[in-house]
């Protein structure tokens, strides 16, 4: 093991694509509240922040911003 270098330490992690895209519409149920007061819904386990909602609300949303681990949406109906 002497002289062995750890060149593979900085491997890129596999990161799957988010299951939603900007402009897509969904009907969701708000499951929780985020620290900033936004409602949280999930689509296939992927977190969607929805402002101006409360736990238990069932709303129609449109996705307006997608990040690697979460997305933002707004209520449309």
C-alpha positions in Angstrom: 0.0 0.0 0.0 2.9 2.3 0.3 3.1 4.9 -2.4 -0.5 4.3 -3.4 -2.4 7.5 -4.3 -6.0 8.0 -3.8 -6.8 9.5 -7.1 -10.4 8.3 -7.2 -11.5 10.1 -4.1 -13.2 12.9 -5.9 -15.5 10.8 -8.1 -18.7 12.5 -9.2 -21.8 11.1 -7.5 -24.5 9.8 -9.8 -27.3 12.2 -9.6 -30.6 11.3 -11.2 -32.7 13.8 -13.1 -35.5 15.5 -11.2 -38.9 13.9 -12.0 -40.5 17.3 -12.8 -39.8 20.0 -15.4 -40.6 23.7 -15.6 -44.1 24.3 -16.9 -45.5 20.9 -15.9 -48.8 20.9 -14.0 -49.8 18.6 -11.2 -52.5 18.1 -8.6 -50.8 17.6 -5.2 -51.6 17.5 -1.5 -49.6 19.6 0.9 -47.9 17.2 3.4 -45.8 19.5 5.5 -44.6 23.1 6.0 -41.1 24.3 5.3 -39.1 26.6 7.6 -39.9 29.6 5.4 -43.7 29.0 5.6 -44.1 27.3 2.2 -46.1 24.2 1.9 -44.3 21.0 0.9 -45.7 18.5 -1.6 -43.9 15.5 -3.1 -44.0 14.1 -6.6 -42.4 10.6 -6.7 -40.6 11.6 -3.4 -39.2 14.8 -4.9 -39.8 17.9 -2.8 -41.9 20.7 -4.2 -42.2 24.0 -2.3 -45.6 25.7 -2.8 -46.1 29.1 -1.2 -49.4 30.3 0.3 -50.6 26.8 1.1 -51.4 24.9 4.3 -51.0 21.3 5.4 -53.9 19.3 3.9 -54.6 21.6 1.0 -55.2 19.8 -2.3 -54.1 22.2 -5.1 -53.2 22.3 -8.8 -49.7 23.7 -9.3 -47.4 24.6 -12.1 -43.6 24.0 -11.7 -41.7 27.3 -12.1 -38.1 26.5 -11.0 -36.3 23.1 -10.7 -33.2 22.5 -8.7 -31.3 19.1 -8.3 -33.0 18.2 -5.0 -36.2 20.3 -5.0 -38.5 22.5 -7.0 -40.7 25.6 -6.6 -44.2 25.8 -7.9 -47.2 28.1 -7.7 -50.9 27.4 -7.2 -53.0 27.7 -10.3 -56.3 26.2 -9.2 
